Structure formats: structure tokens, C-alpha cells
Amino acid sequence: MNAPDSSSTPLEVHDLTVAYHKKPVLYGIDLQVPEGSLIGIIGPNGAGKSTFIKAVMGLLPVSSGWVKIFGKSYRENCHRVGYMPQRESVDWDFPVSVMDVVLMGRYGRLRLAQRPTKQDREIARNCLEKVKMLPFANRQIGNLSGGQQQRVFLARALAQESDLYLMDEPFVGVDAATEAAIIALLRELKSRGKTLLVVHHDLASAKEYFDKLILLNMRLVAFGDTDEVFTPEILQTTYGGRLTILSEVAQTLSTTP
């Protein structure tokens, strides 16, 4: 049996260091993400979670190290990556309809200056149907609630028909029903062999939602199966002395059957 080559590894990161104004934000991150995983990225504010996602996509300059997507650079394999940005990074006043936003997920598959095809529109409609937002297809994106906007951006990510998904805080500002709908979709994608990395801030649900966790605090503190790395000791190392409540939460969760 042949050893798997790197082309089957969705994400491989070696010695990744990112600095803002010569001040390092991420130090020497080494990771190899297995295919078909639903992975949470957790850590305190300022730990570099969003920076990590953006560096993987080449949106930020890297001080050292490299990133490979299925064995190639992001530029070579960007069509295999779906991205869902943070809500706060989006200009919600931009005059664009819900359908237009989801169709943006198809642009990576179009030739230069090519307009979306009938098939692209059908895929966009199906993705909106999946997130229960098809009735809002012609509504301006800025006129939706926060939860509805998140559903639309999830539909856009689905429309990309990617193999690796990078999602930055998809559960922020949504109601319980939307959160349940989002995690159900992420699990469905995982069941189809997709790989998902999700920046997440809520420790209580992290243990339930993800089969693996990346714990970051400028450095990689731990990466592995949730049952193995979601421990009071590792959480305390990740979050430092800023929190006693979190370690108590972790203690409670670690003793939950």
C-alpha cells in the first residue's frame, strides 16, 4: 500500500509566521489537516485565529514558512477553497441582492468576463434553498437580519462547491435556529468528505460541534481529536490566567459523559 502523497492533504502549514508592523501575530505554526474533518479553531481574542485563516488564503503577507492546499499553493488551488468571512468585515450597505451574493461563489469557476450561466444560477438557487433563504433571493443583502445574512454567506460558500472550507466566526450574531441549521450543514459537508476549518469562540459548544480542535494563542498550543485536546490543562495554557470561568467550564465539560 502506497503512502498518501501531499496532494490528498487538504491543508499543510509549515513554520508559518505572520507579523504586523514587525510584531509577530503568529509564530511557527506547523499543521497537517486530514481530509473529511470538521475542525474548530479556538483561542483568546488576539490569538491570531482570523490571521491564520487569512494567511492560509494569501490575504496577508507571510514572514516565514509555507502553506499548501492539496499539495499546491493557494493560488494554484484556490478553486478548491471556499471562504466565509466575518460579518463585521463585510460592507452590508453595498447595493447587491441576495442572489448576486450567492452567485459570487461561482465566479472562481468562470472564465474572465464570463457571465454566470443558467447552471450557475440553478446551483445558487439550490444553495439558497438549503439555507432556507430562497424567498429572499431578490432582497438587498443589507435589509436582512444578522442571522439571515450569515445564512446567505453560507449559501455563497456552498455555491463554491469546494473541497476545503475556511469559515471565520459563522455563528456570531445568529439565533439558535440558524446556529442549528449551520452546524447541520457543516456536518453534511463533512459527511461528503469535505474538510472544514471554523473559527469559533464559544467553548461550551466547541466540544459538541467539532471532531478536532486547533488551539491557538499566537503559537499552536495543541491540535488533535477534541476528546484528547479539550482538557482543562490545555485550555488553561491556551487562554492563560485571563480566565477562571473558562477552566471551570472546561472542568464541567470534561466530566460530562
Disulfide bonds with the S-S distance in Angstrom:
none
